[in-house]
Amino acid sequence: MDPEAKRNYTIVNIRIRALHDGIKKKRYPSIDEMAKKFEVSRRTIERDIEKLRNYYGAPVEYCRTNKGYFYTDNIFDLPKVDATEKELQALLLAQKILDRLQGLPYRAEGGRIVEKIFASLDSSKVIAPQDMMEYFFFDVGNINKPYEPLEKIIHILSKAINKNKQVKIKYFTITRNKKTERNISPKCLKFHQGSWYLIGYCHLRKGYRYFALNRIQDIGMSSKDAYHDDDFSLENFIEESFGIERDFELHEVKIKFDQRQARWIKEKIWHHTQKIEDLNCGGIVLKMNVTGLSSIKRWVLGYGACAEVLQPVELRKEIAKEVQALNKIY
């Protein structure tokens, strides 16, 4: 979060709360009075009044007789939130994650609701989020493309899922280097390692697939009802995958890691089915039941000679082919 945004969370909202409190107590606060109190320009207070009127819907007007501002409707009040410091910390952590995802759909809306919540706090209890959040940093992974072009796609998909309708898309498949038109029954949107994906039933391929949103070149919602399969479990579909790639078979995968890498592997949960067997040599064997051997292959290759695939046989053969190809290069 940039410094100006940090200041806005606290300083601007304290001014607006003070302005509101003065109006509610019928003190008729003036621009000059508020500018002097907070040591800011007249234009800054004018913007605060504009925000109070336009952002919060306050019926604020200027009284020439009392030379200050008042509410034409005495019932109006700023929303009040009773929140603990830990609850506010949780909210700010969520907002900081959104701030790291530049262009993320609903990011702007998330920032506005956080600002409204802080504006609703009693000015004597307002904490400084810039001080509280300085020691948190989030690495959200590599961003494939700007998110702005995906907002329309996400909006249409969300609407189709809610209305239980199919969508018609033009999709570019990288592995085939080919564009196809498909009817999809969308089920879920998944954010994975810096990219958005759709899980849906492909009427062309007659099965559930992952679709990268940045490869959808055109989209429209259909009048046709979405396909429904009582036997399909979205939870199983996601949990069985290693990453976002799938094949049509559940594989029992066993990978041996040497002593050097074993400590790091044991620190994380790589898959909800994982089991770890300790070896006498100090190494381990990681066991998982997953689909998507291509993702497993790329992951294992990242550990070089520290990892050895024990099974399945087809994955071990694929790794061997890659090693032979690398040997020719190096």
Wavefront OBJ file of the C-alpha trace (Angstrom):
o trace
v 0.000 0.000 0.000
v 1.462 3.393 -0.987
v 2.079 6.039 1.704
v -0.798 8.268 0.557
v -3.279 5.387 0.809
v -1.989 4.564 4.277
v -2.511 8.143 5.446
v -6.024 8.168 3.992
v -7.039 5.208 6.113
v -6.410 7.100 9.334
v -6.035 10.863 8.888
v -8.842 11.458 6.380
v -11.270 9.270 8.292
v -10.447 10.999 11.598
v -11.216 14.364 9.972
v -14.492 13.099 8.539
v -15.498 11.594 11.880
v -14.649 14.864 13.658
v -16.622 16.841 11.067
v -19.577 14.484 11.439
v -19.456 14.654 15.265
v -19.437 18.457 15.151
v -22.447 18.515 12.838
v -24.379 15.960 14.928
v -23.779 18.067 18.059
v -25.072 21.120 16.111
v -21.838 23.068 16.500
v -21.996 24.133 12.843
v -18.306 23.422 12.056
v -16.877 25.678 9.358
v -14.222 25.039 6.720
v -11.838 27.551 8.310
v -12.342 26.022 11.759
v -11.662 22.472 10.564
v -8.686 23.562 8.425
v -7.098 25.287 11.418
v -7.798 22.358 13.755
v -6.160 19.794 11.468
v -3.575 22.137 9.936
v -4.687 21.502 6.356
v -5.866 23.668 3.481
v -9.437 24.845 2.952
v -9.578 22.727 -0.193
v -8.759 19.607 1.843
v -11.755 20.215 4.131
v -13.933 20.969 1.091
v -12.989 17.545 -0.292
v -13.847 15.981 3.079
v -17.299 17.576 2.929
v -17.746 16.396 -0.657
v -16.808 12.886 0.418
v -19.168 13.025 3.382
v -21.958 14.102 1.049
v -21.243 11.939 -2.022
v -19.543 8.868 -0.560
v -21.607 8.424 2.606
v -24.814 10.069 1.401
v -24.810 12.621 4.217
v -27.489 15.376 3.880
v -24.953 18.084 4.680
v -25.655 21.711 3.811
v -24.163 25.122 4.626
v -26.015 27.423 7.048
v -25.419 31.097 6.235
v -26.830 32.233 9.581
v -24.487 30.072 11.690
v -21.687 30.166 9.100
v -21.116 26.414 9.275
v -22.452 23.050 8.193
v -25.491 21.109 9.395
v -27.594 18.054 8.486
v -31.006 18.599 6.925
v -31.961 15.187 8.315
v -31.069 14.737 11.978
v -31.597 10.969 11.724
v -28.532 10.505 9.495
v -25.489 8.922 11.096
v -22.269 7.354 9.873
v -22.294 3.560 10.135
v -20.771 2.321 13.360
v -18.662 -0.812 13.685
v -17.610 -2.354 16.974
v -14.379 -4.139 16.079
v -11.460 -5.417 18.097
v -7.874 -4.622 17.151
v -7.315 -8.228 16.016
v -10.434 -8.080 13.817
v -9.155 -4.889 12.216
v -5.750 -6.490 11.727
v -7.406 -9.407 9.913
v -9.293 -6.975 7.687
v -6.158 -5.012 6.872
v -4.213 -8.184 6.124
v -6.878 -9.191 3.597
v -6.720 -5.735 2.042
v -2.921 -5.865 1.864
v -3.148 -9.137 -0.070
v -5.597 -7.484 -2.492
v -3.210 -4.556 -2.889
v -0.481 -6.949 -4.022
v -2.753 -8.244 -6.799
v -2.782 -5.201 -9.044
v -5.962 -5.030 -11.129
v -7.667 -7.879 -9.244
v -11.450 -7.802 -9.743
v -13.228 -6.333 -6.696
v -9.920 -4.856 -5.462
v -11.254 -1.296 -5.629
v -14.487 -2.321 -3.924
v -12.478 -4.047 -1.194
v -10.510 -0.867 -0.580
v -13.688 1.212 -0.326
v -15.369 -1.051 2.210
v -12.224 -1.077 4.362
v -12.163 2.717 4.231
v -15.831 2.880 5.224
v -15.242 0.576 8.176
v -12.373 2.711 9.439
v -14.463 5.839 8.968
v -17.168 4.285 11.137
v -14.836 3.824 14.119
v -14.841 6.160 17.078
v -11.993 8.625 16.418
v -10.557 7.929 19.868
v -10.207 4.255 19.041
v -8.804 4.494 15.510
v -5.567 2.571 15.119
v -2.911 3.409 12.568
v -2.959 0.651 9.943
v 0.262 1.894 8.375
v 2.095 1.179 11.613
v 0.384 -2.147 12.175
v 0.893 -3.520 8.657
v 4.456 -2.428 7.874
v 5.888 -5.747 9.016
v 3.677 -7.907 6.740
v 4.604 -8.661 3.137
v 2.904 -11.060 0.720
v 4.441 -12.692 -2.320
v 1.481 -13.704 -4.481
v 3.541 -15.343 -7.214
v 4.254 -14.312 -10.780
v 1.468 -12.432 -12.521
v 0.875 -13.743 -16.053
v -1.027 -10.752 -17.391
v -2.777 -7.622 -16.088
v -6.096 -8.474 -14.486
v -8.143 -5.611 -15.927
v -9.082 -7.429 -19.189
v -10.367 -10.356 -17.095
v -12.953 -8.319 -15.188
v -15.569 -8.714 -17.932
v -14.879 -12.453 -18.185
v -15.112 -12.965 -14.419
v -18.322 -10.926 -14.268
v -19.978 -13.008 -17.010
v -18.816 -16.295 -15.490
v -20.034 -15.290 -12.021
v -23.403 -14.341 -13.468
v -23.651 -17.600 -15.448
v -22.801 -19.699 -12.379
v -25.422 -17.873 -10.292
v -28.076 -18.264 -13.001
v -27.055 -21.880 -13.797
v -26.422 -21.067 -17.484
v -23.862 -22.177 -20.053
v -21.315 -19.815 -21.612
v -19.981 -19.860 -25.148
v -16.263 -19.111 -25.447
v -13.504 -18.821 -28.015
v -10.531 -20.526 -26.390
v -6.873 -20.739 -27.343
v -5.221 -24.038 -26.409
v -1.471 -23.617 -26.018
v -0.586 -27.315 -26.343
v -2.393 -27.538 -29.699
v -1.709 -23.926 -30.753
v -5.325 -23.811 -31.852
v -8.484 -21.746 -31.283
v -11.789 -23.508 -30.687
v -15.354 -22.481 -29.926
v -16.840 -24.301 -26.960
v -19.944 -24.362 -24.816
v -19.005 -24.586 -21.146
v -21.110 -25.206 -18.055
v -19.118 -23.169 -15.505
v -18.753 -24.499 -11.964
v -16.037 -22.567 -10.139
v -13.357 -19.877 -10.471
v -9.962 -20.717 -9.001
v -6.998 -18.420 -8.390
v -3.729 -20.381 -8.584
v -0.155 -19.038 -8.531
v -0.942 -15.637 -10.003
v -3.562 -16.703 -12.570
v -7.319 -17.214 -12.757
v -8.839 -20.491 -13.965
v -12.343 -21.715 -14.703
v -13.469 -25.208 -13.760
v -16.330 -26.240 -15.986
v -17.924 -28.998 -18.042
v -16.747 -28.794 -21.654
v -19.549 -29.859 -24.001
v -17.008 -30.287 -26.820
v -14.724 -32.678 -24.909
v -17.528 -34.193 -22.779
v -15.751 -33.731 -19.473
v -14.735 -31.324 -16.741
v -11.681 -29.199 -17.501
v -9.555 -26.309 -16.284
v -9.589 -23.224 -18.541
v -7.112 -20.354 -18.148
v -9.115 -17.119 -18.216
v -6.367 -15.205 -20.039
v -6.771 -17.647 -22.952
v -10.498 -16.943 -23.322
v -10.617 -14.603 -26.316
v -14.376 -14.066 -26.397
v -17.243 -14.990 -24.079
v -21.002 -14.682 -23.868
v -23.664 -16.142 -21.621
v -25.979 -18.662 -23.293
v -29.701 -19.110 -22.744
v -29.087 -22.855 -22.308
v -29.182 -24.328 -18.824
v -25.857 -25.582 -17.482
v -25.076 -29.274 -17.456
v -25.531 -30.935 -14.082
v -23.994 -34.229 -12.986
v -25.096 -35.616 -9.620
v -21.945 -37.762 -9.457
v -19.552 -34.861 -9.964
v -17.807 -33.561 -6.852
v -16.151 -30.170 -7.264
v -14.276 -30.673 -4.009
v -12.797 -33.995 -5.199
v -11.961 -32.502 -8.601
v -9.904 -29.737 -6.966
v -8.329 -31.820 -4.218
v -7.214 -34.651 -6.509
v -5.361 -32.230 -8.771
v -1.715 -31.349 -8.243
v -1.882 -27.726 -9.342
v -4.356 -27.077 -12.169
v -3.534 -29.962 -14.535
v -5.446 -33.227 -14.545
v -5.529 -36.496 -16.394
v -8.144 -39.207 -16.249
v -6.445 -41.474 -13.734
v -5.662 -41.227 -10.046
v -1.988 -42.116 -9.548
v -0.169 -43.299 -6.454
v 2.987 -41.208 -6.562
v 6.120 -41.958 -4.521
v 9.100 -39.612 -4.569
v 12.327 -40.096 -2.643
v 14.107 -36.972 -1.371
v 17.649 -37.004 -0.037
v 18.622 -35.793 3.417
v 19.344 -32.265 2.245
v 15.868 -31.671 0.810
v 13.926 -33.843 3.263
v 13.821 -31.097 5.897
v 12.215 -28.622 3.494
v 9.721 -31.104 2.095
v 8.528 -32.053 5.581
v 7.795 -28.425 6.420
v 4.927 -28.069 3.934
v 1.672 -29.756 3.011
v 1.973 -30.477 -0.713
v -1.271 -32.431 -1.039
v -4.039 -33.406 1.347
v -3.370 -37.137 0.689
v 0.354 -36.956 1.413
v 2.145 -39.382 3.709
v 5.823 -39.212 4.617
v 8.055 -42.198 5.334
v 11.361 -41.518 7.081
v 14.401 -43.439 5.794
v 17.458 -44.590 7.740
v 19.714 -42.515 5.517
v 18.005 -39.323 6.647
v 15.962 -38.972 3.502
v 12.210 -39.440 3.092
v 9.651 -40.893 0.692
v 6.703 -38.617 -0.070
v 3.530 -40.475 -1.066
v 0.480 -38.851 -2.687
v -2.601 -39.915 -4.643
v -3.039 -37.327 -7.375
v -3.984 -36.655 -10.974
v -1.903 -34.513 -13.312
v 1.488 -36.149 -13.817
v 2.707 -33.275 -15.993
v 2.546 -30.917 -13.014
v 4.293 -33.485 -10.810
v 7.045 -33.910 -13.415
v 7.822 -30.185 -13.549
v 7.760 -29.973 -9.768
v 10.159 -32.933 -9.322
v 12.581 -31.617 -11.947
v 12.913 -28.447 -9.882
v 14.696 -30.489 -7.177
v 17.265 -31.933 -9.585
v 19.272 -34.890 -8.294
v 17.831 -34.461 -4.790
v 14.561 -36.117 -5.867
v 13.952 -39.554 -7.377
v 10.564 -40.745 -8.641
v 9.911 -44.298 -7.435
v 6.441 -44.654 -8.925
v 4.433 -44.618 -11.094
v 6.609 -46.157 -13.761
v 5.337 -43.832 -16.511
v 6.359 -40.760 -14.519
v 9.793 -42.220 -13.826
v 10.237 -42.823 -17.578
v 9.177 -39.233 -18.363
v 11.743 -37.885 -15.902
v 14.424 -40.102 -17.474
v 13.608 -38.692 -20.930
v 13.959 -35.149 -19.646
v 17.297 -35.974 -18.005
v 18.611 -37.484 -21.253
v 17.495 -34.401 -23.201
v 19.172 -32.123 -20.653
v 22.355 -34.176 -20.899
v 22.512 -33.441 -24.623
v 22.194 -29.718 -23.974
v 24.663 -29.478 -21.087
l 1 2 3 4 5 6 7 8 9 10 11 12 13 14 15 16 17 18 19 20 21 22 23 24 25 26 27 28 29 30 31 32 33 34 35 36 37 38 39 40 41 42 43 44 45 46 47 48 49 50 51 52 53 54 55 56 57 58 59 60 61 62 63 64 65 66 67 68 69 70 71 72 73 74 75 76 77 78 79 80 81 82 83 84 85 86 87 88 89 90 91 92 93 94 95 96 97 98 99 100 101 102 103 104 105 106 107 108 109 110 111 112 113 114 115 116 117 118 119 120 121 122 123 124 125 126 127 128 129 130 131 132 133 134 135 136 137 138 139 140 141 142 143 144 145 146 147 148 149 150 151 152 153 154 155 156 157 158 159 160 161 162 163 164 165 166 167 168 169 170 171 172 173 174 175 176 177 178 179 180 181 182 183 184 185 186 187 188 189 190 191 192 193 194 195 196 197 198 199 200 201 202 203 204 205 206 207 208 209 210 211 212 213 214 215 216 217 218 219 220 221 222 223 224 225 226 227 228 229 230 231 232 233 234 235 236 237 238 239 240 241 242 243 244 245 246 247 248 249 250 251 252 253 254 255 256 257 258 259 260 261 262 263 264 265 266 267 268 269 270 271 272 273 274 275 276 277 278 279 280 281 282 283 284 285 286 287 288 289 290 291 292 293 294 295 296 297 298 299 300 301 302 303 304 305 306 307 308 309 310 311 312 313 314 315 316 317 318 319 320 321 322 323 324 325 326 327 328 329 330
